[in-house]
């Protein structure tokens, strides 16, 4: 049985690549999400919040993959194969775990090679043509190793966050220009060689799976592309079923936010994701965290996230607790004022209720 551990779909471009590879190859697997960038530690006594940045022991961010706390990975790994594997020393997602062989792999290209070697009865993302196969590997390696300024300066995560897009650094702009030219040259070369198909080397390949998050970055950052060939390629790639569905899943937190009435409890709550075990909420737009002090605050938050109005939240609470209606309405008002996304707070993990 294959298990793929990935980061949040709206944050981790490397996780997207591994997911697309498995979906396109049609290999059965189960997906486990390791939520990224929470200031928490997993200890023998359970999950605890970190209230001091100096105690937040994430590994240095790798050039490929998204760094994780190994304690978190061990906590969610029900196969128990990460412990004593190489991933224990290189904690990052995506991670492929094969419970039949015991293999644990935390690099996209290594995952692809493992699948090509061990799942030959499933569709390949390479090619029977030796030149194409070599080209696919070279292009994929370039995406894997050479585009750090572009990936960080025009990030995948911020391609979904319209309010968080800042000026793109010069080194990222230069690399973007080089990348668009590379796409144009690759597509012209495909045509010159008589390779048919709408993707980089004809049929959909590993190279396209590796490039897919960058296509999202280009469109999400509203980059003007002058080449018709490149625009057509980007459209074909982003409309590919596996990629389109993945991106729809990645956009879901922002989609449900847009559906809520501005300044309503639902609108406020949907700015956050939640780690219920320690009642911590995280505003994904501006990276502000709060800890909800008790079960009542947790109830307020969860009901609002589901779409309940202030009055509906109060009615639900009154059915569960013997409290005064006016008092509970005021408590609800105060609670959502304190976590309102426009409220400027230090990221000190203050209790809010």
C-alpha positions as MATLAB code, in Angstrom:
seq = 'XXXXXXXXXXXXXXXXXXXXXXXXXXXXXXXXXXXXXXXXXXXXXXXXXXXXXXXXXXXXXXXXXXXXXXXXXXXXXXXXXXXXXXXXXXXXXXXXXXXXXXXXXXXXXXXXXXXXXXXXXXXXXXXXXXXXXXXXXXXXXXXXXXXXXXXXXXXXXXXXXXXXXXXXXXXXXXXXXXXXXXXXXXXXXXXXXXXXXXXXXXXXXXXXXXXXXXXXXXXXXXXXXXXXXXXXXXXXXXXXXXXXXXXXXXXXXXXXXXXXXXXXXXXXXXXXXXXXXXXXXXXXXXXXXXXXXXXXXXXXXXXXXXXXXXXXXXXXXXXXXXXXXXXXXXXXXXXXXXXXXXXXXXXXXXXXX';
ca = [
       0.000    0.000    0.000;
       1.328    3.428   -0.955;
       0.891    6.429    1.329;
       1.679    9.945    0.140;
       2.198   12.535    2.867;
       1.828   16.053    1.486;
       1.647   19.601    2.816;
      -1.374   21.897    2.606;
      -2.475   21.992   -1.033;
      -2.591   25.802   -1.070;
       0.972   26.067    0.287;
       3.185   23.264   -1.051;
       4.070   23.211   -4.747;
       6.320   20.173   -4.220;
       3.393   18.233   -2.793;
       1.364   19.147   -5.876;
       4.033   17.643   -8.135;
       4.058   14.311   -6.313;
       0.257   14.165   -6.227;
      -0.019   14.830   -9.969;
       2.577   12.138  -10.731;
       0.579    9.525   -8.809;
      -2.773   10.657  -10.208;
      -1.503   10.623  -13.790;
       0.077    7.209  -13.377;
      -3.233    5.944  -11.918;
      -1.441    4.108   -9.111;
      -3.674    3.490   -6.055;
      -2.525    5.371   -2.967;
      -3.879    7.117    0.094;
      -3.201   10.739    0.898;
      -2.263   12.141    4.303;
      -1.881   15.902    4.843;
       0.825   17.202    7.180;
      -0.326   20.759    7.832;
       2.635   23.103    7.420;
       4.021   26.019    9.445;
       2.127   25.528   12.696;
       4.112   26.767   15.740;
       3.620   23.513   17.642;
       5.674   20.626   18.937;
       4.730   16.998   19.292;
       5.994   15.598   22.584;
       5.478   12.510   24.712;
       2.899   14.577   26.605;
       0.979   15.539   23.449;
       0.918   18.587   21.197;
       2.052   21.854   22.733;
       2.070   25.384   21.260;
       5.337   27.228   20.793;
       5.145   30.781   22.075;
       8.741   31.733   21.282;
      10.167   31.752   17.768;
      13.524   30.556   19.119;
      11.896   27.274   20.113;
      10.389   26.630   16.679;
      12.783   23.932   15.525;
      11.905   23.551   11.848;
      14.792   22.410    9.669;
      16.323   24.882    7.240;
      13.986   25.185    4.249;
      15.245   22.793    1.551;
      15.599   23.819   -2.097;
      13.246   20.983   -3.055;
      10.421   19.943   -0.780;
       8.818   21.697    2.191;
      10.542   21.322    5.555;
       8.581   19.796    8.444;
       9.167   19.034   12.096;
      10.099   15.384   12.324;
       7.967   15.100   15.487;
       4.903   16.038   13.417;
       5.713   13.493   10.724;
       6.230   10.729   13.284;
       2.924   11.715   14.923;
       0.863   11.278   11.749;
       2.735    8.276   10.306;
       0.556    5.289   11.116;
       2.861    3.003    9.095;
       5.673    3.746   11.607;
       8.159    3.494    8.732;
       9.449    7.077    8.863;
      11.229    6.382   12.136;
      14.780    5.173   11.389;
      14.374    6.026    7.683;
      16.379    8.679    5.839;
      13.384   11.012    6.173;
      14.041   11.184    9.919;
      17.175   13.145    8.989;
      15.647   14.990    6.001;
      12.129   15.858    7.223;
      10.248   17.341    4.289;
       7.156   16.718    2.202;
       6.143   15.138   -0.093;
       6.911   11.700    1.330;
       6.057    8.419   -0.376;
       5.812    5.369    1.891;
       5.545    1.866    0.446;
       4.391   -0.396    3.271;
       5.111   -3.518    1.184;
       8.790   -2.783    0.575;
       9.471   -0.471    3.511;
      10.761    2.277    1.207;
      10.354    5.868    2.446;
      11.199    8.629   -0.069;
      11.069   12.407    0.396;
      12.078   13.846   -2.986;
       9.816   14.322   -6.013;
      12.247   13.017   -8.642;
      13.240   10.096   -6.407;
       9.531    9.331   -5.943;
       9.035    9.376   -9.715;
      12.004    7.068  -10.309;
      10.788    4.667   -7.616;
       7.370    4.470   -9.238;
       8.857    3.980  -12.723;
      11.039    1.129  -11.434;
       8.464   -0.642   -9.294;
       5.076    0.037  -10.926;
       5.757   -0.801  -14.556;
       2.223   -2.063  -15.187;
       0.885    1.493  -14.830;
       1.145    4.334  -17.383;
       4.637    5.832  -17.548;
       5.378    9.574  -17.466;
       8.588    9.083  -19.399;
       8.678    7.888  -23.025;
       9.668    4.882  -25.093;
      11.576    7.287  -27.362;
      15.105    7.557  -25.964;
      15.534   11.210  -27.002;
      12.197   12.251  -25.518;
      12.911   10.306  -22.345;
      16.264   12.041  -21.920;
      14.725   15.454  -22.634;
      11.964   14.856  -20.086;
      14.524   13.965  -17.435;
      16.739   16.972  -18.193;
      13.806   19.417  -18.159;
      12.428   17.898  -14.933;
      15.837   18.147  -13.280;
      16.035   21.826  -14.269;
      12.689   22.535  -12.595;
      13.789   20.540   -9.565;
      17.143   22.258   -9.045;
      17.466   25.603  -10.807;
      14.412   27.778  -10.137;
      14.686   28.734   -6.469;
      14.532   32.541   -7.061;
      11.366   32.136   -9.150;
       9.727   29.749   -6.682;
      10.404   31.977   -3.687;
      10.074   35.447   -5.248;
       6.798   34.640   -7.025;
       5.578   31.910   -4.756;
       3.000   29.226   -5.412;
       1.302   29.940   -2.059;
       0.866   33.621   -2.866;
      -0.540   32.800   -6.303;
      -3.795   32.074   -4.431;
      -3.527   35.046   -2.033;
      -4.447   38.120   -4.049;
      -3.959   40.409   -1.037;
      -0.501   39.098   -0.235;
       1.269   39.588   -3.571;
       4.176   41.995   -3.304;
       6.622   43.301   -5.871;
       8.469   40.465   -7.572;
      12.255   40.640   -6.954;
      14.543   41.262   -9.925;
      16.216   37.845   -9.763;
      12.787   36.163   -9.888;
      11.715   38.354  -12.830;
      14.900   37.483  -14.689;
      14.351   33.792  -14.087;
      10.704   34.108  -15.145;
      11.834   35.655  -18.430;
      14.321   32.810  -18.959;
      11.676   30.207  -18.111;
       9.119   31.603  -20.557;
      11.798   31.602  -23.261;
      12.690   28.007  -22.393;
       9.039   27.021  -22.778;
       8.828   28.751  -26.153;
      12.022   27.082  -27.409;
      10.930   23.665  -26.124;
       7.548   23.936  -27.847;
       9.144   25.041  -31.148;
      11.640   22.172  -30.900;
       8.777   19.723  -30.357;
       7.141   20.971  -33.537;
      10.398   20.781  -35.501;
      10.890   17.149  -34.449;
       7.340   16.249  -35.427;
       6.306   15.271  -31.926;
       2.522   15.550  -31.674;
       0.559   16.476  -28.601;
      -0.298   19.599  -26.621;
       2.365   19.255  -23.937;
       6.089   20.002  -23.758;
       7.297   16.784  -25.388;
       4.032   15.666  -26.987;
       2.060   13.523  -24.544;
       1.734   14.546  -20.891;
       4.954   13.660  -19.101;
       6.932   14.065  -15.904;
       8.178   17.402  -17.256;
       4.622   18.751  -17.346;
       3.880   17.482  -13.838;
       7.010   19.246  -12.601;
       6.072   22.497  -14.352;
       2.392   22.535  -13.310;
       2.819   24.593  -10.096;
       4.806   27.207  -12.019;
       1.959   27.460  -14.529;
      -0.314   28.237  -11.550;
       2.203   30.841  -10.363;
       2.253   32.527  -13.783;
      -1.528   32.706  -13.999;
      -2.072   33.420  -10.299;
       0.373   36.338  -10.353;
      -1.260   37.673  -13.554;
       1.964   37.511  -15.556;
       1.577   38.737  -19.118;
       2.691   36.070  -21.606;
       3.163   37.278  -25.179;
       3.790   33.937  -26.898;
       0.639   32.271  -28.268;
       2.336   28.878  -28.108;
       3.233   29.299  -24.457;
      -0.248   30.601  -23.566;
      -1.843   27.618  -25.293;
       0.470   25.271  -23.402;
      -0.314   26.874  -20.050;
      -4.048   26.626  -20.762;
      -3.746   22.955  -21.736;
      -1.726   22.208  -18.626;
      -4.024   23.986  -16.170;
      -7.092   22.392  -17.780;
      -5.640   18.885  -17.472;
      -8.103   17.008  -15.246;
      -5.597   15.924  -12.582;
      -4.167   19.444  -12.292;
      -7.479   21.264  -12.497;
      -8.988   19.132   -9.723;
      -5.921   19.528   -7.515;
      -5.960   23.312   -7.898;
      -9.682   23.419   -7.153;
      -8.906   21.646   -3.879;
      -6.072   24.106   -3.189;
      -8.344   27.097   -3.812;
     -11.127   25.826   -1.548;
     -10.094   27.777    1.607;
     -10.135   31.019   -0.376;
     -13.325   30.125   -2.240;
     -15.362   29.571    0.924;
     -13.994   32.866    2.286;
     -15.237   34.718   -0.799;
     -18.702   33.168   -0.328;
     -19.081   34.670    3.160;
     -20.545   38.109    3.861;
     -17.789   40.555    4.755;
     -17.330   41.155    8.504;
     -19.800   38.394    9.420;
     -18.652   35.757   11.948;
     -18.358   33.306    9.049;
     -16.187   35.688    7.036;
     -13.933   36.251   10.048;
     -13.639   32.531   10.907;
     -12.894   31.509    7.332;
      -9.731   33.602    7.341;
      -8.331   30.865    9.575;
      -7.478   27.204    9.596;
      -7.678   25.388   12.932;
      -5.732   22.769   14.878;
      -8.466   21.555   17.202;
      -6.304   19.449   19.518;
      -4.764   22.604   20.986;
      -7.458   25.079   19.840;
      -4.989   27.045   17.721;
      -6.167   29.080   14.735;
      -3.975   30.482   11.951;
      -4.858   33.339    9.601;
      -3.450   32.105    6.290;
      -3.433   35.586    4.753;
      -1.170   37.331    7.264;
       0.296   34.470    9.354;
      -1.273   35.515   12.669;
      -1.983   32.809   15.248;
      -4.329   32.728   18.261;
      -5.154   30.103   20.862;
      -8.808   29.678   21.805;
      -8.955   29.411   25.574;
     -11.880   27.009   26.093;
     -14.611   24.890   24.534;
     -16.991   27.843   24.215;
     -14.541   29.766   22.027;
     -13.995   26.622   19.977;
     -17.757   26.248   19.566;
     -18.130   29.883   18.463;
     -15.408   29.419   15.888;
     -16.610   26.111   14.456;
     -20.229   27.240   14.144;
     -19.188   30.451   12.392;
     -16.919   28.535   10.033;
     -19.890   26.336    9.046;
     -21.880   29.449    8.138;
     -23.878   30.235   11.286;
     -24.861   33.876   11.919;
     -24.281   35.547   15.295;
     -27.906   34.895   16.226;
     -27.708   31.240   15.165;
     -24.519   30.775   17.176;
     -26.219   32.314   20.227;
     -29.267   30.041   19.824;
     -27.045   26.944   19.649;
     -25.056   27.996   22.715;
     -28.257   28.759   24.674;
     -29.455   25.218   23.958;
     -26.255   23.807   25.488;
     -25.534   26.223   28.336;
     -27.677   27.975   30.951;
     -26.577   31.553   30.206;
     -28.154   34.949   29.620;
     -28.922   35.666   25.939;
     -27.684   39.275   26.036;
     -24.462   38.191   27.687;
     -23.788   35.453   25.136;
     -24.465   37.822   22.219;
     -21.937   40.252   23.703;
     -19.419   37.427   24.190;
     -19.847   36.410   20.542;
     -19.371   40.015   19.420;
     -16.222   40.392   21.548;
     -14.808   37.066   20.373;
     -15.024   37.866   16.677;
     -13.786   41.418   17.201;
     -10.650   39.991   18.812;
      -9.854   37.655   15.897;
     -11.003   40.030   13.153;
      -8.409   39.845   10.342;
      -8.093   43.642   10.207;
      -7.051   43.773   13.852;
      -3.312   44.336   14.078;
      -1.749   42.066   16.691;
       1.691   40.815   17.537;
       2.102   37.153   16.614;
       2.331   36.215   20.284;
      -0.220   33.411   20.356;
      -2.423   35.311   22.797;
      -5.516   33.717   24.261;
      -8.544   35.329   22.654;
     -11.440   34.108   24.760;
];
